[in-house]
Amino acid sequence: MEQGDLKLELQRQALAETRERIAAMEALLEELPALFEAKFGERLQPLLEQQQRLLSQNADLRQQLLLLQGSSPTRPSLRLLSPDDGEPPTAASAGPTRR
């Protein structure tokens, strides 16, 4: 085999290896969004569980407050926000503050 033919064959092998590496990297790139989504889901799950616990505790506290308000007729009624009422009152709308 001539020097030129040997050099050409080595370049063909290098090209084939490079194409294989590119194909493998493209396959990894296609998997990347799913990997990120799975990782995000893993990190989000504890936060969703904590949110559910807090919502449940909030509902329990609201129920307790309603029961306490019902048992004390001399106490003025407090307006409770339900989750559908929107935002809680702001400091400016709550009236003057005591210092």
Chimera marker file (.cmm) of the C-alpha trace (Angstrom):
<marker_set name="trace">
<marker id="1" x="0.000" y="0.000" z="0.000" r="1" g="1" b="0" radius="0.5"/>
<marker id="2" x="1.267" y="3.433" z="-0.856" r="1" g="1" b="0" radius="0.5"/>
<marker id="3" x="1.798" y="6.176" z="1.658" r="1" g="1" b="0" radius="0.5"/>
<marker id="4" x="-1.066" y="8.182" z="0.084" r="1" g="1" b="0" radius="0.5"/>
<marker id="5" x="-3.445" y="5.208" z="0.232" r="1" g="1" b="0" radius="0.5"/>
<marker id="6" x="-2.546" y="4.539" z="3.875" r="1" g="1" b="0" radius="0.5"/>
<marker id="7" x="-3.112" y="8.167" z="4.754" r="1" g="1" b="0" radius="0.5"/>
<marker id="8" x="-6.474" y="8.133" z="2.953" r="1" g="1" b="0" radius="0.5"/>
<marker id="9" x="-7.549" y="4.961" z="4.782" r="1" g="1" b="0" radius="0.5"/>
<marker id="10" x="-6.622" y="6.462" z="8.177" r="1" g="1" b="0" radius="0.5"/>
<marker id="11" x="-8.619" y="9.577" z="7.330" r="1" g="1" b="0" radius="0.5"/>
<marker id="12" x="-11.622" y="7.438" z="6.359" r="1" g="1" b="0" radius="0.5"/>
<marker id="13" x="-11.406" y="5.575" z="9.681" r="1" g="1" b="0" radius="0.5"/>
<marker id="14" x="-11.130" y="8.855" z="11.578" r="1" g="1" b="0" radius="0.5"/>
<marker id="15" x="-14.131" y="10.198" z="9.651" r="1" g="1" b="0" radius="0.5"/>
<marker id="16" x="-16.177" y="7.076" z="10.460" r="1" g="1" b="0" radius="0.5"/>
<marker id="17" x="-15.272" y="7.336" z="14.162" r="1" g="1" b="0" radius="0.5"/>
<marker id="18" x="-16.159" y="11.031" z="14.170" r="1" g="1" b="0" radius="0.5"/>
<marker id="19" x="-19.537" y="10.321" z="12.558" r="1" g="1" b="0" radius="0.5"/>
<marker id="20" x="-20.232" y="7.652" z="15.191" r="1" g="1" b="0" radius="0.5"/>
<marker id="21" x="-19.374" y="10.100" z="17.978" r="1" g="1" b="0" radius="0.5"/>
<marker id="22" x="-21.610" y="12.753" z="16.418" r="1" g="1" b="0" radius="0.5"/>
<marker id="23" x="-24.492" y="10.255" z="16.172" r="1" g="1" b="0" radius="0.5"/>
<marker id="24" x="-24.016" y="9.277" z="19.828" r="1" g="1" b="0" radius="0.5"/>
<marker id="25" x="-23.964" y="12.945" z="20.894" r="1" g="1" b="0" radius="0.5"/>
<marker id="26" x="-27.098" y="13.696" z="18.866" r="1" g="1" b="0" radius="0.5"/>
<marker id="27" x="-28.853" y="10.787" z="20.582" r="1" g="1" b="0" radius="0.5"/>
<marker id="28" x="-27.856" y="12.214" z="23.966" r="1" g="1" b="0" radius="0.5"/>
<marker id="29" x="-29.111" y="15.647" z="22.937" r="1" g="1" b="0" radius="0.5"/>
<marker id="30" x="-32.485" y="14.140" z="22.079" r="1" g="1" b="0" radius="0.5"/>
<marker id="31" x="-32.684" y="12.582" z="25.565" r="1" g="1" b="0" radius="0.5"/>
<marker id="32" x="-31.647" y="15.777" z="27.349" r="1" g="1" b="0" radius="0.5"/>
<marker id="33" x="-35.105" y="17.438" z="27.631" r="1" g="1" b="0" radius="0.5"/>
<marker id="34" x="-36.589" y="14.291" z="29.166" r="1" g="1" b="0" radius="0.5"/>
<marker id="35" x="-33.687" y="14.062" z="31.619" r="1" g="1" b="0" radius="0.5"/>
<marker id="36" x="-34.143" y="17.687" z="32.674" r="1" g="1" b="0" radius="0.5"/>
<marker id="37" x="-37.891" y="17.180" z="33.050" r="1" g="1" b="0" radius="0.5"/>
<marker id="38" x="-37.383" y="14.112" z="35.225" r="1" g="1" b="0" radius="0.5"/>
<marker id="39" x="-34.823" y="15.904" z="37.396" r="1" g="1" b="0" radius="0.5"/>
<marker id="40" x="-37.136" y="18.913" z="37.739" r="1" g="1" b="0" radius="0.5"/>
<marker id="41" x="-39.993" y="16.610" z="38.738" r="1" g="1" b="0" radius="0.5"/>
<marker id="42" x="-37.832" y="14.986" z="41.413" r="1" g="1" b="0" radius="0.5"/>
<marker id="43" x="-36.922" y="18.370" z="42.872" r="1" g="1" b="0" radius="0.5"/>
<marker id="44" x="-40.487" y="19.683" z="42.617" r="1" g="1" b="0" radius="0.5"/>
<marker id="45" x="-42.173" y="16.723" z="44.332" r="1" g="1" b="0" radius="0.5"/>
<marker id="46" x="-41.186" y="17.654" z="47.934" r="1" g="1" b="0" radius="0.5"/>
<marker id="47" x="-42.410" y="21.204" z="47.344" r="1" g="1" b="0" radius="0.5"/>
<marker id="48" x="-45.758" y="19.964" z="46.040" r="1" g="1" b="0" radius="0.5"/>
<marker id="49" x="-46.118" y="17.687" z="49.053" r="1" g="1" b="0" radius="0.5"/>
<marker id="50" x="-45.318" y="20.582" z="51.393" r="1" g="1" b="0" radius="0.5"/>
<marker id="51" x="-47.856" y="22.764" z="49.585" r="1" g="1" b="0" radius="0.5"/>
<marker id="52" x="-50.529" y="20.096" z="50.076" r="1" g="1" b="0" radius="0.5"/>
<marker id="53" x="-49.700" y="19.809" z="53.788" r="1" g="1" b="0" radius="0.5"/>
<marker id="54" x="-49.884" y="23.596" z="54.196" r="1" g="1" b="0" radius="0.5"/>
<marker id="55" x="-53.207" y="23.787" z="52.338" r="1" g="1" b="0" radius="0.5"/>
<marker id="56" x="-54.581" y="21.036" z="54.544" r="1" g="1" b="0" radius="0.5"/>
<marker id="57" x="-53.338" y="22.746" z="57.712" r="1" g="1" b="0" radius="0.5"/>
<marker id="58" x="-54.799" y="26.036" z="56.479" r="1" g="1" b="0" radius="0.5"/>
<marker id="59" x="-58.197" y="24.418" z="55.948" r="1" g="1" b="0" radius="0.5"/>
<marker id="60" x="-58.052" y="22.852" z="59.434" r="1" g="1" b="0" radius="0.5"/>
<marker id="61" x="-57.155" y="26.196" z="61.018" r="1" g="1" b="0" radius="0.5"/>
<marker id="62" x="-59.960" y="27.959" z="59.157" r="1" g="1" b="0" radius="0.5"/>
<marker id="63" x="-62.417" y="25.342" z="60.396" r="1" g="1" b="0" radius="0.5"/>
<marker id="64" x="-61.169" y="25.750" z="63.974" r="1" g="1" b="0" radius="0.5"/>
<marker id="65" x="-61.499" y="29.517" z="63.680" r="1" g="1" b="0" radius="0.5"/>
<marker id="66" x="-65.059" y="29.210" z="62.390" r="1" g="1" b="0" radius="0.5"/>
<marker id="67" x="-65.922" y="26.921" z="65.296" r="1" g="1" b="0" radius="0.5"/>
<marker id="68" x="-64.366" y="29.348" z="67.795" r="1" g="1" b="0" radius="0.5"/>
<marker id="69" x="-66.218" y="32.295" z="66.273" r="1" g="1" b="0" radius="0.5"/>
<marker id="70" x="-69.479" y="30.389" z="66.456" r="1" g="1" b="0" radius="0.5"/>
<marker id="71" x="-69.010" y="29.608" z="70.158" r="1" g="1" b="0" radius="0.5"/>
<marker id="72" x="-68.355" y="33.221" z="71.217" r="1" g="1" b="0" radius="0.5"/>
<marker id="73" x="-71.340" y="35.470" z="70.373" r="1" g="1" b="0" radius="0.5"/>
<marker id="74" x="-69.807" y="38.538" z="72.071" r="1" g="1" b="0" radius="0.5"/>
<marker id="75" x="-66.728" y="38.429" z="69.916" r="1" g="1" b="0" radius="0.5"/>
<marker id="76" x="-66.894" y="40.461" z="66.698" r="1" g="1" b="0" radius="0.5"/>
<marker id="77" x="-66.961" y="38.429" z="63.520" r="1" g="1" b="0" radius="0.5"/>
<marker id="78" x="-63.780" y="38.309" z="61.471" r="1" g="1" b="0" radius="0.5"/>
<marker id="79" x="-63.987" y="38.154" z="57.705" r="1" g="1" b="0" radius="0.5"/>
<marker id="80" x="-62.162" y="35.054" z="56.529" r="1" g="1" b="0" radius="0.5"/>
<marker id="81" x="-60.586" y="34.749" z="53.122" r="1" g="1" b="0" radius="0.5"/>
<marker id="82" x="-61.370" y="31.613" z="51.269" r="1" g="1" b="0" radius="0.5"/>
<marker id="83" x="-58.863" y="30.467" z="48.659" r="1" g="1" b="0" radius="0.5"/>
<marker id="84" x="-61.190" y="31.906" z="45.981" r="1" g="1" b="0" radius="0.5"/>
<marker id="85" x="-61.361" y="35.391" z="47.526" r="1" g="1" b="0" radius="0.5"/>
<marker id="86" x="-58.077" y="36.500" z="46.019" r="1" g="1" b="0" radius="0.5"/>
<marker id="87" x="-55.398" y="38.468" z="47.744" r="1" g="1" b="0" radius="0.5"/>
<marker id="88" x="-55.417" y="39.222" z="51.491" r="1" g="1" b="0" radius="0.5"/>
<marker id="89" x="-55.841" y="42.852" z="52.534" r="1" g="1" b="0" radius="0.5"/>
<marker id="90" x="-52.776" y="45.042" z="52.239" r="1" g="1" b="0" radius="0.5"/>
<marker id="91" x="-51.272" y="46.978" z="55.130" r="1" g="1" b="0" radius="0.5"/>
<marker id="92" x="-52.604" y="50.223" z="53.650" r="1" g="1" b="0" radius="0.5"/>
<marker id="93" x="-56.170" y="48.899" z="53.482" r="1" g="1" b="0" radius="0.5"/>
<marker id="94" x="-56.032" y="47.400" z="56.974" r="1" g="1" b="0" radius="0.5"/>
<marker id="95" x="-56.195" y="50.805" z="58.656" r="1" g="1" b="0" radius="0.5"/>
<marker id="96" x="-53.817" y="52.518" z="61.030" r="1" g="1" b="0" radius="0.5"/>
<marker id="97" x="-51.250" y="50.475" z="62.875" r="1" g="1" b="0" radius="0.5"/>
<marker id="98" x="-50.589" y="50.665" z="66.565" r="1" g="1" b="0" radius="0.5"/>
<marker id="99" x="-47.072" y="51.334" z="67.790" r="1" g="1" b="0" radius="0.5"/>
<link id1="1" id2="2" r="1" g="1" b="0" radius="0.2"/>
<link id1="2" id2="3" r="1" g="1" b="0" radius="0.2"/>
<link id1="3" id2="4" r="1" g="1" b="0" radius="0.2"/>
<link id1="4" id2="5" r="1" g="1" b="0" radius="0.2"/>
<link id1="5" id2="6" r="1" g="1" b="0" radius="0.2"/>
<link id1="6" id2="7" r="1" g="1" b="0" radius="0.2"/>
<link id1="7" id2="8" r="1" g="1" b="0" radius="0.2"/>
<link id1="8" id2="9" r="1" g="1" b="0" radius="0.2"/>
<link id1="9" id2="10" r="1" g="1" b="0" radius="0.2"/>
<link id1="10" id2="11" r="1" g="1" b="0" radius="0.2"/>
<link id1="11" id2="12" r="1" g="1" b="0" radius="0.2"/>
<link id1="12" id2="13" r="1" g="1" b="0" radius="0.2"/>
<link id1="13" id2="14" r="1" g="1" b="0" radius="0.2"/>
<link id1="14" id2="15" r="1" g="1" b="0" radius="0.2"/>
<link id1="15" id2="16" r="1" g="1" b="0" radius="0.2"/>
<link id1="16" id2="17" r="1" g="1" b="0" radius="0.2"/>
<link id1="17" id2="18" r="1" g="1" b="0" radius="0.2"/>
<link id1="18" id2="19" r="1" g="1" b="0" radius="0.2"/>
<link id1="19" id2="20" r="1" g="1" b="0" radius="0.2"/>
<link id1="20" id2="21" r="1" g="1" b="0" radius="0.2"/>
<link id1="21" id2="22" r="1" g="1" b="0" radius="0.2"/>
<link id1="22" id2="23" r="1" g="1" b="0" radius="0.2"/>
<link id1="23" id2="24" r="1" g="1" b="0" radius="0.2"/>
<link id1="24" id2="25" r="1" g="1" b="0" radius="0.2"/>
<link id1="25" id2="26" r="1" g="1" b="0" radius="0.2"/>
<link id1="26" id2="27" r="1" g="1" b="0" radius="0.2"/>
<link id1="27" id2="28" r="1" g="1" b="0" radius="0.2"/>
<link id1="28" id2="29" r="1" g="1" b="0" radius="0.2"/>
<link id1="29" id2="30" r="1" g="1" b="0" radius="0.2"/>
<link id1="30" id2="31" r="1" g="1" b="0" radius="0.2"/>
<link id1="31" id2="32" r="1" g="1" b="0" radius="0.2"/>
<link id1="32" id2="33" r="1" g="1" b="0" radius="0.2"/>
<link id1="33" id2="34" r="1" g="1" b="0" radius="0.2"/>
<link id1="34" id2="35" r="1" g="1" b="0" radius="0.2"/>
<link id1="35" id2="36" r="1" g="1" b="0" radius="0.2"/>
<link id1="36" id2="37" r="1" g="1" b="0" radius="0.2"/>
<link id1="37" id2="38" r="1" g="1" b="0" radius="0.2"/>
<link id1="38" id2="39" r="1" g="1" b="0" radius="0.2"/>
<link id1="39" id2="40" r="1" g="1" b="0" radius="0.2"/>
<link id1="40" id2="41" r="1" g="1" b="0" radius="0.2"/>
<link id1="41" id2="42" r="1" g="1" b="0" radius="0.2"/>
<link id1="42" id2="43" r="1" g="1" b="0" radius="0.2"/>
<link id1="43" id2="44" r="1" g="1" b="0" radius="0.2"/>
<link id1="44" id2="45" r="1" g="1" b="0" radius="0.2"/>
<link id1="45" id2="46" r="1" g="1" b="0" radius="0.2"/>
<link id1="46" id2="47" r="1" g="1" b="0" radius="0.2"/>
<link id1="47" id2="48" r="1" g="1" b="0" radius="0.2"/>
<link id1="48" id2="49" r="1" g="1" b="0" radius="0.2"/>
<link id1="49" id2="50" r="1" g="1" b="0" radius="0.2"/>
<link id1="50" id2="51" r="1" g="1" b="0" radius="0.2"/>
<link id1="51" id2="52" r="1" g="1" b="0" radius="0.2"/>
<link id1="52" id2="53" r="1" g="1" b="0" radius="0.2"/>
<link id1="53" id2="54" r="1" g="1" b="0" radius="0.2"/>
<link id1="54" id2="55" r="1" g="1" b="0" radius="0.2"/>
<link id1="55" id2="56" r="1" g="1" b="0" radius="0.2"/>
<link id1="56" id2="57" r="1" g="1" b="0" radius="0.2"/>
<link id1="57" id2="58" r="1" g="1" b="0" radius="0.2"/>
<link id1="58" id2="59" r="1" g="1" b="0" radius="0.2"/>
<link id1="59" id2="60" r="1" g="1" b="0" radius="0.2"/>
<link id1="60" id2="61" r="1" g="1" b="0" radius="0.2"/>
<link id1="61" id2="62" r="1" g="1" b="0" radius="0.2"/>
<link id1="62" id2="63" r="1" g="1" b="0" radius="0.2"/>
<link id1="63" id2="64" r="1" g="1" b="0" radius="0.2"/>
<link id1="64" id2="65" r="1" g="1" b="0" radius="0.2"/>
<link id1="65" id2="66" r="1" g="1" b="0" radius="0.2"/>
<link id1="66" id2="67" r="1" g="1" b="0" radius="0.2"/>
<link id1="67" id2="68" r="1" g="1" b="0" radius="0.2"/>
<link id1="68" id2="69" r="1" g="1" b="0" radius="0.2"/>
<link id1="69" id2="70" r="1" g="1" b="0" radius="0.2"/>
<link id1="70" id2="71" r="1" g="1" b="0" radius="0.2"/>
<link id1="71" id2="72" r="1" g="1" b="0" radius="0.2"/>
<link id1="72" id2="73" r="1" g="1" b="0" radius="0.2"/>
<link id1="73" id2="74" r="1" g="1" b="0" radius="0.2"/>
<link id1="74" id2="75" r="1" g="1" b="0" radius="0.2"/>
<link id1="75" id2="76" r="1" g="1" b="0" radius="0.2"/>
<link id1="76" id2="77" r="1" g="1" b="0" radius="0.2"/>
<link id1="77" id2="78" r="1" g="1" b="0" radius="0.2"/>
<link id1="78" id2="79" r="1" g="1" b="0" radius="0.2"/>
<link id1="79" id2="80" r="1" g="1" b="0" radius="0.2"/>
<link id1="80" id2="81" r="1" g="1" b="0" radius="0.2"/>
<link id1="81" id2="82" r="1" g="1" b="0" radius="0.2"/>
<link id1="82" id2="83" r="1" g="1" b="0" radius="0.2"/>
<link id1="83" id2="84" r="1" g="1" b="0" radius="0.2"/>
<link id1="84" id2="85" r="1" g="1" b="0" radius="0.2"/>
<link id1="85" id2="86" r="1" g="1" b="0" radius="0.2"/>
<link id1="86" id2="87" r="1" g="1" b="0" radius="0.2"/>
<link id1="87" id2="88" r="1" g="1" b="0" radius="0.2"/>
<link id1="88" id2="89" r="1" g="1" b="0" radius="0.2"/>
<link id1="89" id2="90" r="1" g="1" b="0" radius="0.2"/>
<link id1="90" id2="91" r="1" g="1" b="0" radius="0.2"/>
<link id1="91" id2="92" r="1" g="1" b="0" radius="0.2"/>
<link id1="92" id2="93" r="1" g="1" b="0" radius="0.2"/>
<link id1="93" id2="94" r="1" g="1" b="0" radius="0.2"/>
<link id1="94" id2="95" r="1" g="1" b="0" radius="0.2"/>
<link id1="95" id2="96" r="1" g="1" b="0" radius="0.2"/>
<link id1="96" id2="97" r="1" g="1" b="0" radius="0.2"/>
<link id1="97" id2="98" r="1" g="1" b="0" radius="0.2"/>
<link id1="98" id2="99" r="1" g="1" b="0" radius="0.2"/>
</marker_set>
